[in-house]
Amino acid sequence: AISGTFDRVLVTENRVRIIDFKSNQIVPTIPQQTPAGLLLQMGAYLRAAQEIWSGKTVEVSILWTRTAALMPLPHDLVTAAWEEGVGH
């Protein structure tokens, strides 16, 4: 079971975009620098959204509020974090 709240969800005919707002003091410049716990969370969101909106393309992103930068997160990055996190 997964418990959480999507900050923003944008649903179109073929796509779902999940956006989570983060107010970290240090903002990564590339997705691979995102803290592991956040990648795990976004992996869980991706997995849940794929179940909820099966048949649609799901994208997950973080909106860094400190810099107002939207950072899309690659599926392989958040999926690996999710698989590693649930395996422990």
N, C-alpha and C positions, 0 to 999 in steps of 0.2 A: 504494500500500500504506500502511496505517496500523498503527502499532505503539504500544501503550499498555496500561495496566491500569486497569480500572474499580475504584474503591475499594469500591463497594457496588452491587449490582444486585438490584432487587426485581422479580420477574416474576409477574404474575397472568394470568388467562385472557385479558384484553384489553389489558393495559397493562404497559409496562416502564419502570421508573424507575432512572436512572443517577445515583448520588450520588458526587461527588468531594469529598474532604476537603482543605481548604486552611487553612494556619496563618499566613496573611499578618498582619503587624503592623497594617496599615491595612485595615479591613473596610468595603467599600462599603455604603452604605445602600440603594441601588437597583441593579438588574441593569446598567443602562447605565453605572455607574461601575466595573464589573468590568474589571480590566486586559485589554487586547486579547489578550495571549498566552493568558490563561485562557479567554477567549471562543473563541479559535481551537481550543484543546484540546477544549473542550466541544462545539464544532461538529463536530469530528472524531469524538468519541464518539457524538454524535447520529447522524451519518451511518452509522457502523459498526453501531450498534445497530439502525437501521432496516433494514440489510441482513441482520443476523443474525436479527432477530425481525420479518420482514416480516409485515404484516397486523395488527400490534399498535401501539397508540399508544405512542410513546416520549417520555418527559419527562427532561430533564437538570436537575440542581440541584447547587449547591455548598453544602457544610456548612462554614461558617466556624468553625473550632475555637476561635478566640480568644473568640468571643461565643456559641458553640453555636447560631448562627442558620442555619436552612436557607433558602436562597434559590433558588427555582425560576427558571430562565432561559428567557425567551421564545424560541420556535423562530426567529422572524425575526432576533433579535439574534445568536444563535450561528450561524445559517445564513449571515448576511451576513459575519460574522467569518471563517468557514470559506472562503467563496467569495473574499473579499478576500485571505486568506492563501495559498490555493493558486494564486491568479492572479499572485503575485509571484515 
